[in-house]
Amino acid sequence: MSGVARGSLWVLLTLAGFFAADGLLFRTGWYGDYLEPDSSAGSLESALYWLRNTKQPKVPDVLVIGDSRIAEGFSSRTAASATDQRLHFRNLGIGGATQRVWYYTIRDADPTRRRFAAIVLALDDYSDADWWADYEDRATDQNYLVMRLGLGDCFDFAMSMTKTSTRTRVFFGCLFRGTILRNDVQAFLADPMARIAHADDWLEKGLGYTSGYAGMEENLRGMEVDWNNHVIHFPDGVKQRNRESVERFLLAEPIPDKGVLSRYRRRWLGAILDLYKDSPTRLIFLQLPRAPMVNPNAPPGRAARFVDTAARLPRVTVLPPDTFMDLERPELFADGLHLNKDGRPLFSARLADRVEAITTRGGR
């Protein structure tokens, strides 16, 4: 055997050994229970764990999915109470989770497509206008989905990115989960008993912790905006990080609209619609309260083509865009994006009323 052949064989055997070890550690199921609960993957995996291991309610079950705006702004307990327990709600809001992450999460959370009476999908805005965030090439989505993506998902997941370098990185991250979980494993090995105890406590009691969460204490009452001069006047006591959040989102300059968000929504929200095309589950889109204040002089954004098209499909409801607009007030927000402890119950109760009207009272 030539030196080149021996070298090639050695590389192949090394890769095979690495793949086998990676699979043993991360594809046999056990490590998912001991992820750092506060990590992206840990947050998603614990949410799915609770879905698998909590008793199916006797009343219709409703899943509300989104990012940190749902995690902070929606209370499943308040929503259930608002319907006198006629509906059961589950909050699947995870900070930073994108619509690509929602798709794989829903796919695995509801393999029969029959578990939920309704799934609520929370959009920051119905407009398809491009935003500054780069959703298509967001490689960090893999940090959430590392335990969800099977080998059969690797190619499609990688090809959903647009840059060759990103495609390559996420493809190999999908094949070799250890490359994504390296920091988590190092932290685990630094103090395995502490991690195990923390993870066990979170899986056992974390659903109660999150369901009992009341919301952020901060508010922006008294905030004023000079829209013409792009100046925000904050009341005393507003934390610097909250000021920066408000300035970042309220004063953001529009970017050239190239149809990126529209394409992204067709790909991933469209995939969710396809999952449920033959299911009795109702899909409900909502536009979240967008900000503590909205520029009254802002030009109209790109048409809401995706939700307008989706609304024509069977068992799909798009709530009117003004459903929660009256909550866009400084006193109900903690920062530039998130409702606070005063906004949370108002949003939750109203959403529950709308969902009940759609799912049990025959509303559209």
DOROVO-297282 format. One record per residue (C-alpha): x, y, z; residue number from 1. Coordinates in Angstrom, 1 decimal. Each point is the difference from the previous one (the first is absolute). Layout:
N
PT / X / Y / Z / NUM
...
***
This chain:
364
PT / 0.0 / 0.0 / 0.0 / 1
PT / 1.4 / 3.4 / -1.0 / 2
PT / 0.6 / 2.8 / 2.5 / 3
PT / -2.9 / 2.0 / -1.5 / 4
PT / -2.3 / -3.0 / 0.4 / 5
PT / 1.1 / -0.6 / 3.6 / 6
PT / -0.5 / 3.6 / 0.8 / 7
PT / -3.5 / 0.0 / -1.5 / 8
PT / -0.9 / -3.1 / 1.9 / 9
PT / 1.2 / 1.5 / 3.2 / 10
PT / -2.1 / 3.1 / -0.6 / 11
PT / -3.1 / -2.1 / -0.7 / 12
PT / 0.6 / -2.1 / 3.1 / 13
PT / 0.5 / 3.0 / 2.1 / 14
PT / -3.2 / 1.7 / -1.3 / 15
PT / -1.9 / -3.3 / 0.5 / 16
PT / 1.3 / -0.3 / 3.6 / 17
PT / -0.9 / 3.6 / 0.7 / 18
PT / -3.5 / -0.4 / -1.5 / 19
PT / -0.6 / -3.2 / 2.1 / 20
PT / 1.1 / 1.7 / 3.2 / 21
PT / -2.0 / 3.1 / -0.8 / 22
PT / -3.1 / -2.1 / -0.7 / 23
PT / 0.5 / -2.0 / 3.2 / 24
PT / 0.1 / 3.2 / 2.1 / 25
PT / -2.5 / 2.1 / -1.8 / 26
PT / -2.4 / -2.2 / -2.0 / 27
PT / -1.0 / -2.5 / 2.6 / 28
PT / -2.2 / 2.5 / 1.9 / 29
PT / 1.5 / 0.1 / 3.4 / 30
PT / 2.1 / 3.2 / -0.4 / 31
PT / -3.1 / 2.1 / -0.9 / 32
PT / -1.3 / -0.3 / 3.6 / 33
PT / 3.2 / 1.5 / 1.3 / 34
PT / 0.5 / 3.0 / -2.2 / 35
PT / 0.5 / 3.3 / 1.7 / 36
PT / -3.6 / 1.1 / 0.6 / 37
PT / 0.8 / 3.7 / -0.8 / 38
PT / 1.6 / -0.8 / -3.3 / 39
PT / -1.8 / 0.2 / -3.4 / 40
PT / -0.2 / -3.8 / -0.4 / 41
PT / -0.8 / -0.5 / 3.7 / 42
PT / -2.9 / 2.4 / -0.2 / 43
PT / -1.5 / -1.7 / -3.0 / 44
PT / 0.6 / -3.6 / 1.2 / 45
PT / -1.5 / 0.7 / 3.4 / 46
PT / -3.1 / 1.5 / -1.7 / 47
PT / -0.4 / -3.2 / -2.0 / 48
PT / 0.7 / -2.1 / 3.0 / 49
PT / -2.9 / 1.6 / 1.8 / 50
PT / -2.3 / -0.6 / -3.0 / 51
PT / 0.9 / -3.7 / 0.0 / 52
PT / -0.3 / -0.4 / 3.7 / 53
PT / -3.0 / 2.0 / 1.1 / 54
PT / -3.5 / -1.4 / 0.0 / 55
PT / -2.1 / 0.8 / -3.0 / 56
PT / -2.8 / 2.4 / 1.2 / 57
PT / -3.6 / -0.9 / -0.3 / 58
PT / -0.8 / 3.3 / -1.6 / 59
PT / 1.4 / 1.2 / -3.4 / 60
PT / 3.8 / 0.6 / 0.1 / 61
PT / 1.4 / 3.2 / -1.6 / 62
PT / 3.7 / 0.5 / -0.8 / 63
PT / 1.3 / 3.6 / -0.1 / 64
PT / 3.4 / 0.2 / -1.7 / 65
PT / 2.3 / 2.9 / -0.5 / 66
PT / 3.2 / 1.5 / 1.3 / 67
PT / 0.8 / 2.0 / 3.1 / 68
PT / -3.0 / 2.3 / -0.6 / 69
PT / -2.2 / -3.0 / 0.7 / 70
PT / 2.1 / -1.3 / 2.8 / 71
PT / -0.3 / 3.4 / 1.7 / 72
PT / -3.4 / 1.1 / -1.2 / 73
PT / -2.2 / -3.1 / 0.2 / 74
PT / -1.2 / -1.7 / 3.1 / 75
PT / -1.5 / -3.4 / -0.5 / 76
PT / -1.7 / 0.1 / 3.5 / 77
PT / -1.6 / 3.4 / -0.7 / 78
PT / -1.2 / -1.2 / -3.4 / 79
PT / -1.6 / -3.1 / 1.5 / 80
PT / -1.6 / 2.0 / 2.8 / 81
PT / -1.4 / 2.4 / -2.5 / 82
PT / -1.9 / -2.9 / -1.6 / 83
PT / -1.1 / -1.4 / 3.3 / 84
PT / 2.3 / -3.0 / -0.7 / 85
PT / -2.0 / -0.9 / -3.2 / 86
PT / 3.3 / 0.1 / -1.9 / 87
PT / 3.5 / -1.1 / 1.1 / 88
PT / 2.9 / 2.1 / -1.3 / 89
PT / 3.7 / -0.8 / -0.4 / 90
PT / 2.7 / 2.7 / -0.3 / 91
PT / 2.7 / -1.0 / -2.4 / 92
PT / 1.7 / 3.4 / -0.2 / 93
PT / 3.8 / -0.4 / -0.1 / 94
PT / 2.3 / 3.0 / -0.1 / 95
PT / 1.5 / 0.4 / -3.5 / 96
PT / -1.9 / -2.9 / -1.6 / 97
PT / -0.7 / 0.7 / -3.6 / 98
PT / -2.6 / -1.4 / -2.4 / 99
PT / 2.4 / -2.6 / -1.2 / 100
PT / 0.4 / -1.1 / 3.6 / 101
PT / -3.8 / 0.0 / 0.4 / 102
PT / -0.4 / -2.4 / -2.9 / 103
PT / 2.2 / -2.7 / 1.3 / 104
PT / -1.3 / 0.5 / 3.6 / 105
PT / -3.7 / -0.4 / -1.1 / 106
PT / 0.9 / -2.9 / -2.2 / 107
PT / 1.4 / -1.9 / 2.9 / 108
PT / -2.4 / 1.3 / 2.6 / 109
PT / -3.1 / -1.3 / -1.9 / 110
PT / 1.0 / -3.0 / -2.1 / 111
PT / -3.7 / -1.0 / -0.6 / 112
PT / -1.1 / 3.6 / -0.9 / 113
PT / -3.0 / -0.6 / 2.3 / 114
PT / 1.2 / 0.9 / 3.5 / 115
PT / -1.1 / 3.7 / 0.0 / 116
PT / -3.3 / 1.6 / -0.7 / 117
PT / 1.9 / 3.1 / -1.1 / 118
PT / 3.5 / 1.2 / -0.5 / 119
PT / 0.6 / 3.7 / 0.3 / 120
PT / 2.9 / 1.5 / -1.9 / 121
PT / 1.1 / 3.4 / 1.3 / 122
PT / 1.5 / 2.3 / -2.7 / 123
PT / 1.7 / 3.3 / 0.9 / 124
PT / -1.7 / 1.7 / -2.9 / 125
PT / -2.3 / -1.2 / -2.8 / 126
PT / 1.9 / 2.1 / -2.5 / 127
PT / 2.5 / -2.0 / -2.2 / 128
PT / 2.4 / 3.0 / 0.0 / 129
PT / 3.6 / -1.1 / 0.5 / 130
PT / 1.5 / 0.6 / 3.4 / 131
PT / 3.6 / 0.4 / 1.0 / 132
PT / 0.2 / -3.5 / 1.4 / 133
PT / 1.6 / -2.6 / -2.3 / 134
PT / -2.5 / -2.9 / 0.4 / 135
PT / 1.0 / -2.1 / -3.0 / 136
PT / 3.6 / -0.5 / 1.0 / 137
PT / -0.5 / -0.1 / 3.7 / 138
PT / 2.3 / -2.9 / 0.8 / 139
PT / -0.8 / 0.4 / 3.7 / 140
PT / -3.3 / -1.7 / -0.7 / 141
PT / 2.0 / -3.2 / 0.2 / 142
PT / 0.8 / 0.7 / 3.7 / 143
PT / -3.7 / -0.5 / 0.8 / 144
PT / -0.5 / -2.9 / -2.4 / 145
PT / 3.1 / -2.0 / 0.6 / 146
PT / -1.9 / -2.9 / 1.7 / 147
PT / -3.0 / 0.3 / -2.5 / 148
PT / 1.8 / -0.3 / -3.3 / 149
PT / 0.4 / -3.5 / -1.1 / 150
PT / 2.4 / -1.2 / -2.7 / 151
PT / -2.7 / 0.2 / -2.5 / 152
PT / -0.5 / 3.7 / 0.7 / 153
PT / 3.6 / 1.0 / -0.4 / 154
PT / -0.1 / 0.7 / -3.8 / 155
PT / -3.3 / 1.9 / 0.0 / 156
PT / 0.9 / 2.0 / 3.1 / 157
PT / 3.4 / 1.0 / -1.5 / 158
PT / -1.5 / 0.9 / -3.3 / 159
PT / -2.5 / 2.3 / 1.6 / 160
PT / 2.9 / 2.3 / 0.6 / 161
PT / 1.2 / 2.2 / -2.9 / 162
PT / 3.7 / 0.3 / 0.6 / 163
PT / 2.3 / -2.8 / -0.9 / 164
PT / 2.1 / 0.4 / 3.1 / 165
PT / -3.0 / -0.1 / 2.2 / 166
PT / -1.4 / -3.0 / -1.8 / 167
PT / 3.2 / -1.9 / 0.5 / 168
PT / 0.3 / 0.9 / 3.7 / 169
PT / -3.6 / -1.0 / 0.9 / 170
PT / 0.2 / -3.2 / -2.0 / 171
PT / 2.9 / -1.3 / 1.9 / 172
PT / -1.5 / 1.3 / 3.2 / 173
PT / -3.1 / -2.1 / -0.7 / 174
PT / 2.1 / -3.1 / -0.8 / 175
PT / 2.2 / 0.5 / 3.1 / 176
PT / -2.0 / 1.4 / 2.9 / 177
PT / 3.0 / 0.1 / 2.2 / 178
PT / 1.4 / 3.0 / -2.0 / 179
PT / -3.1 / 2.0 / 1.0 / 180
PT / -0.2 / -1.3 / 3.6 / 181
PT / 3.7 / 0.3 / 0.8 / 182
PT / -0.4 / 2.9 / 2.5 / 183
PT / -3.0 / -1.7 / 1.6 / 184
PT / 2.0 / -3.2 / 0.5 / 185
PT / 3.0 / 1.8 / 1.4 / 186
PT / -2.2 / 1.7 / 2.6 / 187
PT / -1.7 / -3.4 / 0.8 / 188
PT / 3.4 / -1.6 / 0.5 / 189
PT / 1.2 / 2.8 / 2.3 / 190
PT / -2.7 / -0.9 / 2.5 / 191
PT / -2.2 / -2.9 / -1.1 / 192
PT / -1.8 / -0.4 / 3.3 / 193
PT / -1.1 / 3.6 / 0.1 / 194
PT / -1.1 / -0.1 / -3.6 / 195
PT / -2.0 / -3.2 / 0.5 / 196
PT / -1.7 / 1.4 / 3.1 / 197
PT / -0.8 / 3.3 / -1.7 / 198
PT / -1.4 / -1.8 / -3.1 / 199
PT / -2.0 / -2.4 / 2.1 / 200
PT / -1.5 / 2.8 / 2.0 / 201
PT / -0.9 / 1.9 / -3.2 / 202
PT / -1.7 / -2.9 / -1.7 / 203
PT / -1.9 / -0.8 / 3.2 / 204
PT / -1.0 / 3.5 / 1.0 / 205
PT / 0.8 / 2.3 / -2.8 / 206
PT / -3.4 / 0.0 / -1.6 / 207
PT / -1.4 / 1.2 / 3.3 / 208
PT / 2.7 / 2.7 / 0.2 / 209
PT / -0.8 / 1.3 / -3.5 / 210
PT / -3.8 / -0.3 / 0.3 / 211
PT / 0.1 / 2.0 / 3.3 / 212
PT / 2.2 / 2.7 / -1.5 / 213
PT / -1.7 / 3.4 / 0.3 / 214
PT / 2.1 / 2.1 / -2.4 / 215
PT / 2.6 / 2.7 / 0.1 / 216
PT / -0.4 / 2.8 / 2.5 / 217
PT / 1.4 / 2.8 / -2.0 / 218
PT / -2.2 / 2.5 / -2.0 / 219
PT / 0.6 / 3.0 / -2.2 / 220
PT / -2.8 / 2.2 / 1.3 / 221
PT / 0.6 / 3.6 / -0.8 / 222
PT / 2.3 / -0.7 / -3.0 / 223
PT / -0.4 / 2.4 / -2.9 / 224
PT / 1.3 / -0.1 / -3.6 / 225
PT / 0.9 / 2.8 / -2.3 / 226
PT / -0.5 / -1.8 / -3.2 / 227
PT / 1.1 / 2.9 / -2.2 / 228
PT / 3.4 / 0.3 / 1.7 / 229
PT / 0.4 / -3.7 / 0.9 / 230
PT / 0.4 / 0.7 / 3.7 / 231
PT / -1.5 / -2.0 / 2.9 / 232
PT / -0.6 / 1.6 / 3.4 / 233
PT / 0.1 / -2.6 / 2.8 / 234
PT / -1.4 / 0.3 / 3.5 / 235
PT / 2.3 / -0.3 / 2.9 / 236
PT / 0.8 / -3.6 / 1.1 / 237
PT / 0.0 / -1.7 / -3.4 / 238
PT / 3.0 / -2.4 / -0.2 / 239
PT / 2.6 / 0.6 / -2.6 / 240
PT / -0.6 / -3.3 / -1.7 / 241
PT / -3.7 / 0.8 / -0.3 / 242
PT / 0.8 / 3.4 / -1.5 / 243
PT / 2.3 / -1.6 / -2.5 / 244
PT / -2.7 / -2.5 / -0.9 / 245
PT / -2.6 / 2.7 / -0.6 / 246
PT / 2.4 / 2.1 / -2.1 / 247
PT / 1.1 / -3.0 / -2.0 / 248
PT / -3.6 / -0.9 / -1.1 / 249
PT / -1.8 / 3.3 / 0.0 / 250
PT / 2.6 / 2.0 / -1.8 / 251
PT / 1.2 / -2.7 / -2.5 / 252
PT / 0.4 / 1.2 / -3.5 / 253
PT / -1.9 / -1.9 / -2.7 / 254
PT / 2.1 / -2.2 / -2.2 / 255
PT / -0.4 / -0.7 / -3.7 / 256
PT / -2.9 / -2.4 / -0.6 / 257
PT / 1.3 / -3.0 / -2.1 / 258
PT / -2.8 / -2.4 / 0.9 / 259
PT / 2.2 / -2.1 / 2.4 / 260
PT / -2.6 / -0.2 / 2.8 / 261
PT / -2.7 / -0.8 / -2.4 / 262
PT / 2.0 / -2.9 / -1.4 / 263
PT / 1.0 / -1.1 / 3.5 / 264
PT / -3.6 / -0.1 / 1.1 / 265
PT / -1.1 / -1.9 / -3.0 / 266
PT / 2.7 / -2.6 / 0.7 / 267
PT / -0.6 / -0.5 / 3.8 / 268
PT / -3.4 / 1.2 / 0.8 / 269
PT / -1.1 / -1.7 / -3.2 / 270
PT / 1.6 / -3.2 / 1.2 / 271
PT / -2.1 / 0.2 / 3.2 / 272
PT / -3.1 / 0.5 / -2.0 / 273
PT / 0.9 / -3.1 / -2.0 / 274
PT / 0.4 / -2.1 / 3.1 / 275
PT / -3.6 / 0.7 / 0.9 / 276
PT / -1.7 / 0.1 / -3.4 / 277
PT / -1.8 / -3.3 / 0.8 / 278
PT / -0.4 / 0.6 / 3.7 / 279
PT / -3.0 / 1.3 / 2.0 / 280
PT / 2.3 / 2.3 / 2.0 / 281
PT / -0.7 / 3.7 / -0.5 / 282
PT / 3.0 / 2.2 / -0.7 / 283
PT / -0.4 / 3.6 / 1.3 / 284
PT / 2.4 / 2.8 / -1.0 / 285
PT / 0.2 / 3.1 / 2.2 / 286
PT / 1.9 / 3.3 / -0.2 / 287
PT / 1.7 / 0.7 / 3.3 / 288
PT / -0.1 / 3.4 / 1.7 / 289
PT / 2.9 / 1.4 / -2.0 / 290
PT / 1.7 / 2.5 / 2.3 / 291
PT / -0.7 / 2.4 / 2.9 / 292
PT / -0.7 / 2.7 / -2.6 / 293
PT / -0.3 / -0.2 / -3.8 / 294
PT / 1.0 / 2.9 / -2.3 / 295
PT / -3.3 / 1.5 / -1.3 / 296
PT / 1.8 / 1.5 / -2.9 / 297
PT / 1.6 / -3.2 / -1.2 / 298
PT / -0.8 / -0.9 / -3.7 / 299
PT / -2.0 / -3.1 / -0.6 / 300
PT / 2.1 / -3.1 / -0.1 / 301
PT / 0.0 / -2.8 / -2.5 / 302
PT / -3.4 / -1.7 / -0.3 / 303
PT / -0.8 / -2.9 / 2.2 / 304
PT / -0.1 / -2.4 / -2.9 / 305
PT / 0.9 / -3.1 / 1.9 / 306
PT / -2.7 / 0.2 / 2.7 / 307
PT / -2.5 / 1.3 / -2.6 / 308
PT / 0.6 / -3.2 / -2.1 / 309
PT / 0.0 / -2.2 / 3.1 / 310
PT / -3.4 / 1.3 / 1.1 / 311
PT / -1.6 / -1.5 / -3.0 / 312
PT / 1.0 / -3.5 / 1.0 / 313
PT / -2.3 / -2.4 / 1.9 / 314
PT / 0.3 / 0.1 / 3.8 / 315
PT / 2.3 / 3.0 / -0.1 / 316
PT / -0.9 / 3.2 / 1.8 / 317
PT / 1.8 / 3.3 / -0.1 / 318
PT / -1.0 / 2.3 / 2.9 / 319
PT / -0.6 / 3.6 / -1.1 / 320
PT / 3.3 / 2.0 / 0.2 / 321
PT / -1.5 / 2.5 / 2.5 / 322
PT / -1.0 / -2.8 / 2.5 / 323
PT / 2.8 / 1.1 / 2.4 / 324
PT / 0.9 / 3.4 / -1.2 / 325
PT / -1.5 / 1.8 / 3.0 / 326
PT / 2.7 / -1.8 / 2.1 / 327
PT / 2.7 / 1.9 / -1.8 / 328
PT / 0.5 / 2.4 / 3.0 / 329
PT / 3.2 / 0.7 / 2.0 / 330
PT / -1.6 / -1.0 / 3.3 / 331
PT / -0.6 / -3.5 / -1.3 / 332
PT / 3.6 / -0.6 / -1.3 / 333
PT / 3.2 / -0.7 / 1.8 / 334
PT / 2.3 / 0.8 / -2.9 / 335
PT / -0.2 / 0.4 / -3.8 / 336
PT / -1.7 / -3.4 / -0.6 / 337
PT / -1.3 / -1.7 / 3.0 / 338
PT / -3.3 / 0.5 / 1.9 / 339
PT / 0.4 / 0.3 / 3.8 / 340
PT / -2.0 / -1.3 / 3.0 / 341
PT / -2.8 / 2.4 / -0.8 / 342
PT / -0.2 / -0.7 / -3.7 / 343
PT / 0.4 / -3.8 / 0.4 / 344
PT / -3.5 / -0.7 / 1.5 / 345
PT / -1.7 / 2.3 / -2.4 / 346
PT / 1.5 / -1.6 / -3.0 / 347
PT / -0.5 / -3.5 / 1.4 / 348
PT / -3.7 / 0.4 / 0.8 / 349
PT / -0.9 / 1.6 / -3.3 / 350
PT / 1.9 / -2.6 / -2.0 / 351
PT / -1.9 / -2.7 / 2.0 / 352
PT / -3.3 / 1.6 / -0.8 / 353
PT / 0.8 / 0.1 / -3.7 / 354
PT / 1.2 / -3.6 / -0.1 / 355
PT / -3.1 / -1.2 / 1.8 / 356
PT / -2.2 / 1.8 / -2.4 / 357
PT / 1.8 / -1.6 / -2.9 / 358
PT / 0.3 / -3.5 / 1.3 / 359
PT / -3.2 / -0.6 / 2.1 / 360
PT / -2.4 / 2.7 / -1.1 / 361
PT / 0.3 / -0.3 / -3.7 / 362
PT / 1.8 / 3.3 / -0.6 / 363
PT / 2.1 / 0.6 / -3.0 / 364
***
